[in-house]
């Protein structure tokens, strides 16, 4: 009995320890400060200052063991103001010179034109549980390298922050537009000595969520957008003026070569999109990493790679050279009344209207973009600088009729399928018929088959295995309306053992039906899912998850047969 009591006490202690470990954060920012300064001569300074205390071995050996700073030494100077570790007993360990390592940024590795970029890797030394990392550095940009103040910062960090200060200093003659969302902090504005200083002090911020599919576009992630550009249009114009002009002879020649022999406009579009998508590699350097600059189209063609904006320039130029009216577009990471500029750009597209249909091309994919999100994050034209209204597409339905037959130890499925065009790549049809045959695996007198569904179906997206609770909004990528009807013909030596069922769930999130009906040697299975909207709040999440979990359950897509 005493031994059992000791075991029980030990288990309680372990449970408490486990709760503490998994409930506590890995680290905590005692202080985090970011300051952006625009000087009168056009130069800019960015200063970063942090104090980070480590609580776990993961934080010490992995998450926070290094800091990374990407900069352009041709136009920017990096100065480490201080870097050291204060151990738990107060001992100061200065970061040694050999702990500052310059490397090539990963995204520049396969892009020789950007091999001048540098990434400073700071290896923090003297780390132990309870130690505090101190890092203070400044990146100074030469006049003209960064045209204006351009800030888009998600405010939550990977660990909690006790005090977070954001400061923007600009000449008094400049105007600062800004939006700070999902946080009650108010801006403090001070004018002195010809400058205007705007600052926010945020306290006791939680760590950013580790739940999947948490994005700033969902509407509940705190962020600061701030800029001295007069408007989105003025910011986008700095990109557009670097695009090749309309009628560029080199682009026209290439466009004519790519479309040679093609009679239909759609075939010409497909040829151009195939070239920019499959023959020009995608480079992942962001706009701010390249200083909001782009190489001309001929450089992109000769090197066979490009950043997103470089490929947008090339695609627009080729479409123009083929006689189409092309218009480059941009969409933002989030919606804000004021303060959006280039740092906040999420994606770049190129649009053109051909034979009454609007084509909106990605620079890296032949798939149609999910334009249904543009009511939250509007699409802007680089040419006009204004938002562009895009009709919300409706054709997302999937309808499949699938016949299942058994013969000679094999199972054959014949599918007639209709997939809405918004789910399909451009220049492909969603109507198809196909037949597949596979061996029927029989073990101990029983066999199972998995019911197939459309490759573009929602079950192939990773939303069916989410946590039971969620504190954040969930934005699914598109509307859902899918219906699958299976007709199964059983031969004399087989019997369907899956019981008949008729399950229907209707709630505020949508509806689901799963039914199995038998009629002699024929069985009919129906599966349907419809989701009413895309954005779900935490209060609506439970009902959405009920539908998605049921839809993804393998048992609902598997049939059991007895075989003689």
N, C-alpha and C positions, 0 to 999 in steps of 0.2 A: 504493500500500500504506500509506504514511504517512497519507494522507487517510482511508483506511478505519479505521486505528487511532484517529485523532482522533475520527471519528464514533462509533466503538464506545465510547471513553472518555466522550464527551459523553452518549451514551445511558445509560451506567451511572450517571453523575452525576445525570441527570434522574430515573432510577429511584429512586436513593437519596433524592433530594429529595421525590419523590412519596410514598415510603414514610413519610418523616418527617412530611410534612404530614398524611397521612391516618391515620397511626398515633397522632399526638399529640393531646391534647385542645385545645379552643379556649381554655380558661381553667382556672384552678385556684383554689379557695377555700383560701387560707392559713389562714383562721380563719372559723368560722361558729358563732354562739352564739345560742340562743333561750332566753328565760327567761319563765316564766309565774308570776305572783305573785297569790295570793288573800289580800287583807287582812282583818283582823278585822271591819271595817265592811261587808264584802261587795263593796267595789270590787276591781277586778282590773287588773293591769298586764301587758302583753306587751312584752318588749324584744327587739329584733332587732339583731344586731351582726355585720357581715361584713367580710372583707378578701378581695378578688377580684382576681387578677392575670390580665391579658389576654395571649393569645399569638397571636391571629389577627385579621385584618381583619373577619371575620364576627362574632367576639365583640365587637369594638370598635364596629362600625357597626350591628350588628343585635341579636344575642342579648342583650347586656348593656349596651346604650347607655342604657337607661332602667330604673328601678325603679318598681313600682306598689304602692300601699297603699290598700286600701278600708277606710273607717271610717264611723261614724255620728256626725256632729257633735252631734246632739241628746243623745247619751249618752256619747260618747267624745271624748277629746282626743288629738290627735297632736302629739308633740314630736320634732323632729329634733335629736338630741343632737349629731351631727356628720355632715358629708357633704363629702368632698373626694377628690381624686385625687392620688396620689403618682406622678409620672412616673419613667421609668427612671433619670434622672440625680439623682433626689431632690427635684426641684422640687415644691412643694405648690400645687395649684390648688383653691381652695375653690369649692364649688358656689355660683354667684351666685343672688341672690334670684329673678331671672326664670327660673331653671331649675326652680323649684318651681311646678308648674302643677296647679291643681285642676280636675278634670273630673267629669262624671257617669259613674258606672260603666256599662259597655255594657249589662249586663242590666237596668239601671234606666231605660234610655232610653225604653222604651215602657210604663213603669209609673209614672204620675204619683204614685201613693201612696208611691213610694219615691224620689222625686226629691230628697229631702233627703240621701240618701247621697252621699258624696264619694269620689273616687279621687284620691289625690295621685300625680302623675306627676313623678318626679325625673329630670331629664335630666342625666346625668353628663357633665362637661366635662373638657377637657384630656386626652382619651384618646389613647393611642398604644400601639404594641406594647411590651409589657413594663411598662405602667403598672398600678398597683394602685388599685382603687376601695375607698374606706372609707365605709361607711354604718352609722350607729347611730341607731335611733329607738325611741320608746316610745309605745304606745297605751294610754291609761288609760281604763277603763270605770267609769262611776258605779255606786255600790252598787245591786244589784238588776237591773242590765241583763243581766248574764250570771249565771245562778243559781249555777253551780258551775264548777270547773275542768273543761274538756272539751277533750281533745286527741286528735287523730288525725293523725299526721305520717308520711308516707312519707319515709324517711331518705336515699335516694339523690337527689342533685341532678343537674342537667344537665351539670355538670363535676365532676371529682374534688374531694374535700375532705380536706385534710391533718389538720385537727382540728375536730371538730364536738361542741359541748357543748350538752346539753339540761338545763335546770334547772327544777324546779317547787318553789315555796315556798308553803306553806299554814300556817294556824294549827295549832298542835300538837294541838288537840282534834279536828281533822279527820282522816279516814282517806283515804289515796290508794291507789286500785287501779290497777294498770298491767300492761302486757305489752309487752316489747320483743322482736321476733322477728328471726331470721336475722342476728344479730350477737352476738358473744361478750361485748360490754361488760356490766359488772355495775353495778348501781345503788349509789351512795354516799349514805347517809342520815345526816344530821346534825341534831341538835335543839339549839336555842339560843334564848334570849330569847323563848320562847313560840311559836316557829315550827319547822317541820320542813322541811328542804331535801333534796330527792331530786334527784340529778344523774347523768348519764351522760356519759362522754367517749369519743367514737368517733374512731378515727384511720385515716387512709389509706383513706377510702371511695372506691370507683371511681365513675365517672359512671353515671348511670342508663342503662339499655339503650335503644338507639334501634330495636331490633327491633320489628316490629308485634305487637300483641296481647299486650303485657306489662302485666299488671294485678296489683294487690295481691291480688285474690281468687285468683290462680293459686297462691298459697301460698309463693312463694320471694322475694317482694319485702320487704325489711326495713321495718318500721314500728314506731312507738311509739303505743300507745293508753293514755291515762291519764285518770282522772276522780276527782272527789270525790263524785260521785253514789254512793249506796249500792248501786245495781244498775241494770241496763238498764231495769227496770220503773219505777224512780223517775225516770229521765231521760225515758222516753217519756211518763210521766204529765204532765210539764210541757207537752207538746204537747196531750195529750188534754184537759186542763182548759180549753184555749182553743177546743175544738171546740164547735159549736152543740149545745145539749142535745137529747136525743131528744124528738120531738113538736113541734119548732119550727113554729109555725103558718105562717110565710112559706114555709118549705121544703115543708111538707105541701101548701100550695096550689099551688106550682109543680109538685110531683111529680104531683098529680092532673091538672093541665093537660097535662103532658107525656104522661101515660099514658091520657088520655081516649080512649075507644073501643077500647082494647086489651083483649082478653079473656084472652090467654095470659100467664102470668108472664114467659115468655121475651121476649115482645114488649114488655112493660113495661120489663124490664131493658135491652133494646136501645134503647128510646126515651130512657131516662135516660142511658145511656152515650154515645149519639150527641150528646146535648146537652152534656155535660161535656167530651167530646173535641173536638167540631167547632165549638162555639159559645162556648167559654171558652178564650181564648188561653193558651198556656203561657209563663210567665215563668221565666227561668233563674236568678234569684237563689237562692243556697244558704241553708240554714238558718242558718249562722253569719253570713252577710251581713245577714240580717234580724233578728239577735239572738234567733233561735229563737222568733220571734213570727209570728202570722198574723192576717190580717184576718177578721172574721166573714163568714159566707156571703153575707149580703145585699150587702156591699161588693163581693164578688167577682162576684156576679150583675149589679150595676149598672154595674160597670166592664168586664165581659166579659174579664177576664184574672185570672190567679192564679198564685202559686207552686205548687210540687208539693204542699206540705202544705195550702195553701189549697184547692186543687182536691180533695184527699182529704177534707177537711172537707165541702165542698159535695156531693161524690158520696155520702159516707156519709149526710149529712142527707137527700138526695133519696131514696135507697133506703129509709131509715127512714120517710120521709113516704109512700112508696108501699106500706108494709106489710111490707117485707122487714127481716130482722134483719141489719144491716150491722156489720162489725167492721173498723176501720182497722188496718193491719199495716205493719211496717217490716222491711226486711232490711238487713244491714250489708255494708260493703265487704270485710270480711275476718273470719275467725274468730279470736277471742282468748278465753282463759280469763277474763281480767279486763280492765277498763279501757275497755270500749266504752260510749259514751254517744250523744249526738246528732250530734257532729261526724263520727262514723263511719257514720252512716246512709247507705245507698246509694240505696234506692228506697222509696217509700211506695205501698201498695196498699190496696184496700178489698175485703173478702171478704164473700160471703153464700152461704148454702146454700139452694138452691131446687129443689124436687122431686127431692131426693136427689143433686143435682150441686153441687159446690163451684165457685163462680165467684170468680176472683181478678182484680179489675179494676185495670188501670193507670189513672193519672189523665190520661194523654196519648195512649193508643192503644187501639184495639179488639182488638188482638192478645193472645193468651194469653201471659202471662209465662213465661220459661224456668225453670219451677220445679225442674227437675232440678239446678240449682245450689244448692238450699237445704240439701243435706246438708253443704255446705262453709260456707255463710253462712246460718245458720238464719233463718227468718221469725219475727218477734216480734209478739205482739198488743199494741196500745197499751192495750187495756182491762185485760188481766191482767198485762202486763209479762213474760210467759213465752213461751218458744219454742213454736211451733205445728207439729205434725207434718203434713207434706203428703205424700200418697202420690206416689211417683215415677211420673210418667206413662210409658206404654209405647208409645202410639199415635203413632209418628213415621214410620211406613212410607209410602213412595210407590211405587205400582205403576201403570205406564202401558202400555197396548197401543196402538200407533200404526200405522195403515195408510197407506202412501204409494202414490199412483197418479199416472200421467202421462197427459195427454190434451190434444190441441190446443195444444201448446206451453205447457202449464201443469202445475204440480205441486200435488196436493191431499193434505193430511194430515188424517186422521180419528183423533181421540184419544179413548180411553176411559180415564179417570184416576181413581185413588182415592188421596186424600191424607189421612194421619192427622190427626185433629182437633186434635192439639196443635200442628200447623203452621199451622192456619187461624185467622182471626179468629173471635171469638165470633159465634154466630148465623149461621154459614155452614156449608154442607156441603162435604165434601172430594170427593164423587163428582160427576164432570162428564163431559160429552161435548161435543166441539166439532169443527168442520171449518174448515180454512183453505185458501184457494187463492191461489197466487202465480205470476207468470210464471216460466218456466224459461229462465234465461239460458244461451244456447249460444254458445261462442266456439271457432272453429277445429275444430268437430266434437266438442267436449267440453262437459260440463256438470257442475257440482258442486251438491250440496245439503247443508245442515247439518241434522243430526238434532235435532229439538226435544226439550226436556225440561221438567219441571215448573217453573213460576215459583218455587215454594218449594224447589226442589232445591238441594243443597249446592254445585253448580257455580256458582251465582249469588252465593255468598259468596266473599270474597277470600282463600281459603286455598290456592288452587292454584298460587300463584306466590311461595312463600316462599323464603327463602335456603336454601342447601344445608346450612348448619350453624346451630345455635341453642344458646345457653347457658342459656336460660330455659325454664321450664315453658310449655306451650301448652294453654290451655283452650278447646276448641271449644264453641259455644253449645248443642249438643244432640246426642243420638244420631243416627246416620245409618243408614238402611236403604232403599235405593232400587233398583228393578228396572224397566228399560225394555225392552220388546220391540217391535221394528220389523219390519213385514212390507212388503216393497217388491215391487210388481208392475211388471215392465218390459214395455213394448210392443215390437212387432217391430222398431222402428227404434232401439231403445236397448239397450245392453249395460252391465252393471255391471263396471267395470274395477278397482274396489278389490279387492285379493286376499283370498281367504279367510283367516281368522285365528281362532285360539282361544287367547286370552291369559288366564291366570288367575294372580293373585298372592295368596298367603296368607301372612301374617306375624303377628307379635304385635299389630300395630295393627288388623288387620281383614282384609278380603278384597275383591278386585276381579275382575270378569270382563268381558272385551270379546271378542265373537265375531262373525264374519261368515261365513254359510254360504249357498251357492247351491244351488238345486234347479230346474233348467230356467230359466224366466223369472221365478222367484220367489226373492227373497233374504230371509234372516232375520238381523237384527242384534240382539244382546242385550248390554245394558250393565247391570251391577249393582255397587253399592258398599255395603259394610257396615263400620262402624267400631265397635270393641268397647267403647270407653269415651270419656270426654270429656277427662280430664286426662292429658297426655303429658309425661313428663320429657325432658330433653335426651338421655338414653340411648335413649329410645323414638322420638325425633323422626325419625330417618333412615327408619325403616320407615313411619311415618305419612306423611312427605313423599313417599315412593315411591308410595303409593296416591293421594294428592291430586294430585300432578303428572301421573300417568297419567290420572286421571279428568278433569282439566281440559285435557288436550292436545287442541288443535283437530283434529289429524289423526285422533283416535279418534272424532270426531263429524262427520266429513265423508266423503261418498261421491262417487266419481268415476264418471261415465258417458260412454260414447261415443255420439254421436247421428248417425244417418245422415240 
